[in-house]
Amino acid sequence: MRQAVLVEPRHIEIHEVEAPKASDLTEHQILLKIKRIGICGSEIHSYHGSHPATFYPVVQGHEYSAEVVATGKAVTVCKAGDLVTARPQLVCGKCKPCLRGEYNICENLKVQAFQANGAAQDFFIVDDDRVAVLPKEMSLDYGAMIEPVAVAVHAAMRGGDLQDKNVVVSGAGPIGNLVAQVARARGAKRVLITDVSDFRLEIARKCGITDTLNVTKTPLREGVSELFGEANFQAAFEVAGAESSIRSLMESIEKGGTVVVVAVFGKDPALSMFYLGEHELKMIGTLMYRHEDYLTAIELVKTGAVSLSPLISNHFRFEEYDEAYKYIEEHNATSMKVIINM
């Protein structure tokens, strides 16, 4: 079978390896035929050698949709022929976070495509506790995008009860876009998404996020005042990974508000402890997702509460994996989600 291996930064090789077989399965394992793979922002960092926790060589792929080929004798979550996706988290189940149900922050966490081999191959074996069944009518492309939607679901949950609150999302890339959509689906009164790119803000509007702001043209505080007035905003999500972004959110949000840090910062930002302390802000981190976030993500996509079509920029064949990364690099300003078609 084919296997896409990132052997070193900027160098992907397509290897021919022996395919796993149904006879290889343990009682709680599932054999998948991979159909679609999404390329995520973290993998782009791995490709460029700027992801600090990527082990080379590593098989690509952790956002995917697949068809079940065979199951172990104890598997009940799915059957042969079902379309599924699966979480890429490998956890120990024994550390304190795992024992209290917070396995997404497992002390021994390994993520497939980074510290363990991913699913960028024709056939792949997963454990049944990480699998989520997709609706029969859901497109394979959308199935491969459940992972980033689950990231947004978990982040929005970390922001607390958003019902009837005004929300600002800083950063309109794929994750920021999805966070804004999930916040709206969770009952936020109004959701403002900001960016420095008019293109990304237009994609947000196509996804139903009508309130947008280019902060290179109008400062955040001014834009917030025009949109929300005295009501201000009570929750914010930092998805831009920029010091100016998180500082602006802290300076502008209502006293006692919540700022969820979703982005990974390349350099630690200098923050104002004055606003954190004197305004009694709540600053919260978020990492990946749990299984219930996957299930919620599937439901939001199924019902149309989250729109994915405007986010898909292009498709590439499996043999064009390296070309897909080059396309993303060359179209950095306009590329959102690129999908590998198996």
Backbone torsions as a table, in degrees:
resi	resn	phi	psi	omega
1	MET	NA	162.6	177.7
2	ARG	-82.9	148.7	179.9
3	GLN	-148.4	126.2	-179.1
4	ALA	-94.8	115.7	-174.6
5	VAL	-116.4	125.2	171.4
6	LEU	-84.9	96.5	-172.8
7	VAL	-77.6	-28.1	176.5
8	GLU	-165.5	167.9	179.1
9	PRO	-52.1	135.1	178.1
10	ARG	64.1	22.3	-178.7
11	HIS	-142.2	100.5	176.8
12	ILE	-105.6	133.2	176.3
13	GLU	-117.8	141.2	173.5
14	ILE	-95.3	111.3	-178.7
15	HIS	-98.9	153.5	170.3
16	GLU	-104.7	117.4	-178.6
17	VAL	-130.8	166.0	179.4
18	GLU	-70.2	134.8	-178.7
19	ALA	-79.2	142.4	173.1
20	PRO	-66.2	153.8	-176.6
21	LYS	-123.1	161.7	178.8
22	ALA	-58.1	-32.4	-179.5
23	SER	-69.2	-13.7	178.7
24	ASP	-81.4	-13.3	-171.8
25	LEU	-72.5	139.3	166.5
26	THR	-84.9	177.3	-171.3
27	GLU	-65.8	-23.0	-179.0
28	HIS	-112.0	24.4	179.3
29	GLN	-111.8	158.9	-176.5
30	ILE	-132.0	135.2	176.3
31	LEU	-96.8	123.7	-177.1
32	LEU	-112.6	147.4	166.9
33	LYS	-104.7	112.0	-174.4
34	ILE	-72.1	135.6	-176.9
35	LYS	-110.3	-48.6	-179.6
36	ARG	-136.3	148.7	177.0
37	ILE	-134.4	128.8	175.2
38	GLY	-93.9	142.5	175.4
39	ILE	-95.8	125.6	-175.6
40	CYS	-105.8	167.5	-178.0
41	GLY	-59.8	-37.4	-179.9
42	SER	-65.9	-37.2	177.7
43	GLU	-68.6	-30.5	175.0
44	ILE	-63.1	-40.7	175.9
45	HIS	-62.9	-40.7	177.7
46	SER	-61.1	-43.3	-179.1
47	TYR	-59.9	-37.6	-178.0
48	HIS	-89.3	2.4	177.6
49	GLY	77.3	17.0	-176.2
50	SER	-109.1	9.0	176.2
51	HIS	-94.2	118.2	-172.6
52	PRO	-70.4	-14.4	-174.1
53	ALA	-120.9	31.3	175.8
54	THR	-102.8	129.8	178.2
55	PHE	-98.7	127.2	178.2
56	TYR	-105.2	144.7	-7.3
57	PRO	-76.0	155.3	179.5
58	VAL	-148.4	140.5	176.1
59	VAL	-72.9	134.3	-177.3
60	GLN	-71.2	173.8	165.5
61	GLY	93.6	109.9	170.8
62	HIS	-137.6	-3.6	170.2
63	GLU	-108.3	113.2	-174.8
64	TYR	-156.6	159.6	168.2
65	SER	-121.3	151.5	-172.6
66	ALA	-154.4	163.5	173.6
67	GLU	-107.5	135.9	178.2
68	VAL	-73.4	124.7	177.9
69	VAL	-94.0	-44.8	-177.9
70	ALA	-156.8	158.3	179.7
71	THR	-132.0	153.4	172.4
72	GLY	-68.0	162.9	-171.0
73	LYS	-67.3	-18.8	-178.8
74	ALA	-100.2	2.9	-177.2
75	VAL	-77.6	129.9	178.2
76	THR	-122.9	-12.1	-173.9
77	VAL	-72.7	-24.6	-178.5
78	CYS	-155.6	173.4	179.9
79	LYS	-139.6	167.5	178.9
80	ALA	-55.7	134.5	-179.6
81	GLY	98.5	-18.7	178.0
82	ASP	-68.7	150.2	171.3
83	LEU	-97.1	133.8	-173.8
84	VAL	-142.3	169.9	164.0
85	THR	-135.3	175.6	-177.4
86	ALA	-155.2	148.2	176.2
87	ARG	-69.8	141.4	-178.9
88	PRO	-91.9	11.5	-175.8
89	GLN	-83.8	128.8	171.8
90	LEU	-109.0	115.4	-173.4
91	VAL	-122.1	160.2	-175.2
92	CYS	-83.8	-30.0	-179.3
93	GLY	75.1	3.9	-174.2
94	LYS	-121.4	-20.4	-177.1
95	CYS	-75.5	171.6	-177.0
96	LYS	-61.0	-46.7	177.5
97	PRO	-58.8	-42.6	179.5
98	CYS	-62.6	-42.5	-176.8
99	LEU	-67.5	-24.5	175.9
100	ARG	-98.4	13.6	173.9
101	GLY	88.0	4.2	-178.9
102	GLU	-100.9	55.0	-174.6
103	TYR	-68.4	-14.6	176.3
104	ASN	-66.9	-18.7	174.3
105	ILE	-115.4	34.7	176.1
106	CYS	-49.5	136.8	180.0
107	GLU	-66.6	-16.8	179.8
108	ASN	-120.3	28.0	-175.5
109	LEU	-58.8	132.9	169.3
110	LYS	-126.1	136.1	-178.8
111	VAL	-112.9	127.6	179.9
112	GLN	-63.1	138.4	-175.0
113	ALA	88.7	-2.4	178.4
114	PHE	-128.0	-66.8	177.8
115	GLN	-103.3	-2.8	177.2
116	ALA	-146.8	159.0	-176.9
117	ASN	-66.0	140.3	-178.0
118	GLY	-95.2	-162.0	-169.2
119	ALA	-103.4	14.3	-178.1
120	ALA	-79.4	69.9	178.5
121	GLN	-158.7	165.0	-173.6
122	ASP	-64.8	-39.4	-179.6
123	PHE	-129.7	146.7	-171.8
124	PHE	-150.2	142.1	179.6
125	ILE	-107.5	132.1	176.5
126	VAL	-132.2	158.9	174.1
127	ASP	-80.5	147.1	-172.8
128	ASP	-67.6	-22.0	-178.5
129	ASP	-74.9	-7.6	179.7
130	ARG	-105.8	0.1	-173.6
131	VAL	-93.8	139.2	173.9
132	ALA	-126.5	129.1	-177.7
133	VAL	-79.9	136.1	178.9
134	LEU	-93.4	147.9	174.0
135	PRO	-60.3	146.0	-177.9
136	LYS	-59.3	-31.8	-176.0
137	GLU	-85.3	-6.1	-177.7
138	MET	-75.9	137.2	179.6
139	SER	-68.8	153.4	178.2
140	LEU	-63.5	-34.4	176.5
141	ASP	-60.0	-48.4	-179.3
142	TYR	-63.9	-37.8	178.2
143	GLY	-59.4	-36.3	179.0
144	ALA	-75.1	-10.2	-179.5
145	MET	-105.1	5.3	177.9
146	ILE	-63.9	-34.8	-179.6
147	GLU	-57.6	-53.7	178.1
148	PRO	-65.4	-30.2	175.3
149	VAL	-64.4	-38.7	178.4
150	ALA	-65.1	-35.0	174.1
151	VAL	-58.0	-45.5	-179.4
152	ALA	-66.9	-39.7	178.6
153	VAL	-60.6	-46.4	-178.6
154	HIS	-66.2	-41.5	179.0
155	ALA	-61.9	-44.3	179.9
156	ALA	-63.4	-37.6	176.9
157	MET	-63.7	-36.6	179.4
158	ARG	-66.3	-20.4	178.2
159	GLY	-79.5	-1.3	178.6
160	GLY	82.5	-162.5	-179.1
161	ASP	-72.6	115.0	-177.9
162	LEU	-97.7	-0.2	-177.6
163	GLN	-55.2	123.6	176.6
164	ASP	62.8	18.0	176.3
165	LYS	-99.0	151.5	170.6
166	ASN	-86.1	137.3	-172.4
167	VAL	-129.1	141.1	171.9
168	VAL	-120.0	130.3	174.6
169	VAL	-113.6	120.1	179.4
170	SER	-98.4	113.8	-177.6
171	GLY	112.1	113.2	-174.1
172	ALA	-109.4	28.2	170.2
173	GLY	-70.0	-173.0	-177.2
174	PRO	-54.1	-46.4	-178.4
175	ILE	-69.7	-44.1	177.9
176	GLY	-60.1	-42.6	176.9
177	ASN	-56.9	-47.8	-177.8
178	LEU	-68.8	-36.8	176.0
179	VAL	-60.2	-43.3	179.1
180	ALA	-62.4	-42.3	179.8
181	GLN	-65.7	-41.2	-179.8
182	VAL	-68.1	-39.2	177.4
183	ALA	-59.8	-41.7	177.0
184	ARG	-62.6	-43.6	-179.3
185	ALA	-65.6	-25.6	179.9
186	ARG	-87.4	9.0	171.0
187	GLY	99.0	12.5	177.9
188	ALA	-59.1	143.2	-178.4
189	LYS	-67.1	-53.8	174.4
190	ARG	-140.3	146.1	179.5
191	VAL	-125.6	120.1	175.5
192	LEU	-105.2	128.4	175.7
193	ILE	-113.4	136.9	-176.8
194	THR	-122.0	155.8	178.0
195	ASP	-166.6	176.3	173.5
196	VAL	-102.3	-0.7	-175.9
197	SER	-113.9	119.0	175.2
198	ASP	-63.9	-32.3	179.5
199	PHE	-61.6	-49.1	-178.9
200	ARG	-65.5	-35.1	178.1
201	LEU	-68.4	-33.2	176.3
202	GLU	-67.3	-39.6	175.7
203	ILE	-60.8	-40.7	178.1
204	ALA	-60.0	-42.5	179.3
205	ARG	-64.8	-37.1	176.9
206	LYS	-64.3	-25.4	177.6
207	CYS	-89.0	3.9	175.3
208	GLY	97.2	4.0	176.4
209	ILE	-89.4	95.2	-169.1
210	THR	-77.5	-26.8	-177.8
211	ASP	-93.5	110.9	-177.5
212	THR	-131.1	156.5	-178.2
213	LEU	-149.1	124.6	172.5
214	ASN	-89.9	110.7	-172.3
215	VAL	-76.8	-5.4	172.7
216	THR	-80.9	-15.4	-179.1
217	LYS	-106.0	-34.9	178.6
218	THR	-135.4	120.5	178.9
219	PRO	-57.6	151.3	-176.4
220	LEU	-56.4	-48.7	-176.5
221	ARG	-57.6	-41.6	179.8
222	GLU	-68.1	-44.0	179.6
223	GLY	-64.0	-39.3	178.4
224	VAL	-64.5	-41.5	179.9
225	SER	-62.9	-40.9	179.8
226	GLU	-67.0	-38.6	-175.0
227	LEU	-82.6	-50.1	-172.2
228	PHE	-96.0	-21.1	-176.2
229	GLY	62.2	-142.5	-178.7
230	GLU	-68.1	-17.1	179.8
231	ALA	-67.6	-26.0	178.9
232	ASN	53.9	-160.2	176.4
233	PHE	-131.9	150.4	-170.6
234	GLN	-111.0	-16.4	179.9
235	ALA	-138.9	143.9	-179.3
236	ALA	-139.7	149.6	178.1
237	PHE	-127.4	119.3	-179.7
238	GLU	-92.8	109.3	-176.5
239	VAL	-124.7	8.4	-179.0
240	ALA	-91.1	-26.5	-178.9
241	GLY	70.2	33.8	-177.2
242	ALA	-125.7	137.7	-179.7
243	GLU	-59.2	-42.9	-179.4
244	SER	-61.6	-32.8	-179.4
245	SER	-67.7	-51.4	-176.0
246	ILE	-70.0	-33.4	177.0
247	ARG	-65.2	-41.8	179.6
248	SER	-63.7	-40.8	178.6
249	LEU	-61.9	-45.2	-178.6
250	MET	-64.1	-36.3	-177.9
251	GLU	-75.7	-25.2	-171.3
252	SER	-102.2	-26.3	-173.5
253	ILE	-68.0	153.3	177.2
254	GLU	-58.6	143.8	176.7
255	LYS	-55.1	137.4	-178.3
256	GLY	83.2	4.2	-177.6
257	GLY	-74.4	172.8	-176.9
258	THR	-116.5	128.6	175.6
259	VAL	-115.5	117.4	178.2
260	VAL	-99.1	124.1	-179.6
261	VAL	-92.9	106.7	-177.2
262	VAL	-96.8	-38.9	-174.2
263	ALA	-70.3	157.1	169.8
264	VAL	-97.8	122.9	-177.5
265	PHE	-89.0	131.2	175.6
266	GLY	-68.6	-28.3	178.1
267	LYS	-139.0	134.6	-179.3
268	ASP	-59.2	129.0	-178.8
269	PRO	-79.8	153.8	172.4
270	ALA	-88.7	115.6	-174.8
271	LEU	-105.6	156.6	177.9
272	SER	-88.3	107.3	176.7
273	MET	-68.7	-19.5	176.3
274	PHE	-60.9	-52.1	-177.9
275	TYR	-66.8	-37.8	179.7
276	LEU	-61.9	-44.6	-176.4
277	GLY	-85.6	-53.1	-175.2
278	GLU	-68.3	-27.2	178.0
279	HIS	-97.8	2.5	179.0
280	GLU	47.9	51.6	178.9
281	LEU	-77.9	154.4	173.8
282	LYS	-108.8	116.1	178.4
283	MET	-109.3	123.4	-169.3
284	ILE	-127.6	140.2	174.8
285	GLY	-93.3	165.3	176.8
286	THR	-149.3	139.2	179.7
287	LEU	-135.4	118.5	172.5
288	MET	54.6	-119.4	-168.8
289	TYR	-171.3	172.0	169.6
290	ARG	-121.6	176.5	-172.4
291	HIS	-62.4	-37.2	-179.9
292	GLU	-63.8	-27.3	176.9
293	ASP	-68.9	-36.3	175.3
294	TYR	-62.6	-45.0	-178.1
295	LEU	-65.4	-40.2	176.7
296	THR	-64.7	-41.1	179.2
297	ALA	-59.7	-43.5	178.7
298	ILE	-61.1	-43.3	-179.4
299	GLU	-65.6	-40.7	-179.7
300	LEU	-65.0	-39.1	177.8
301	VAL	-71.3	-42.0	-179.5
302	LYS	-59.0	-42.3	-176.2
303	THR	-83.5	-8.0	-178.6
304	GLY	85.6	5.3	178.3
305	ALA	-66.9	-26.5	174.1
306	VAL	-118.5	126.0	-178.8
307	SER	-98.7	128.1	-176.1
308	LEU	-111.4	-27.1	-173.4
309	SER	-53.4	-44.7	-178.7
310	PRO	-64.3	-17.0	-177.5
311	LEU	-82.3	-17.8	-174.8
312	ILE	-81.2	116.7	-176.0
313	SER	-90.4	-40.0	-174.2
314	ASN	-167.8	162.6	174.5
315	HIS	-120.4	147.7	174.4
316	PHE	-135.0	149.1	174.3
317	ARG	-71.4	159.0	-178.0
318	PHE	-56.4	-40.5	-178.9
319	GLU	-67.6	-12.6	-178.7
320	GLU	-101.9	23.3	-176.4
321	TYR	-53.1	-47.6	-179.6
322	ASP	-64.0	-39.6	178.6
323	GLU	-63.4	-31.7	178.6
324	ALA	-62.1	-42.7	178.1
325	TYR	-66.9	-38.3	178.2
326	LYS	-65.0	-37.8	177.2
327	TYR	-61.9	-44.5	-179.9
328	ILE	-60.9	-42.3	-179.7
329	GLU	-65.4	-43.0	-177.5
330	GLU	-73.4	-25.5	-178.9
331	HIS	-116.9	41.0	-175.0
332	ASN	-56.2	-35.9	-175.9
333	ALA	-76.0	-21.5	-174.0
334	THR	-124.0	-0.4	-179.1
335	SER	-89.3	130.1	178.0
336	MET	-111.7	-81.8	179.7
337	LYS	-118.0	120.6	177.4
338	VAL	-105.3	135.2	-175.3
339	ILE	-121.4	136.9	175.2
340	ILE	-92.7	125.4	-179.4
341	ASN	-99.7	116.3	-177.7
342	MET	-74.2	NA	NA
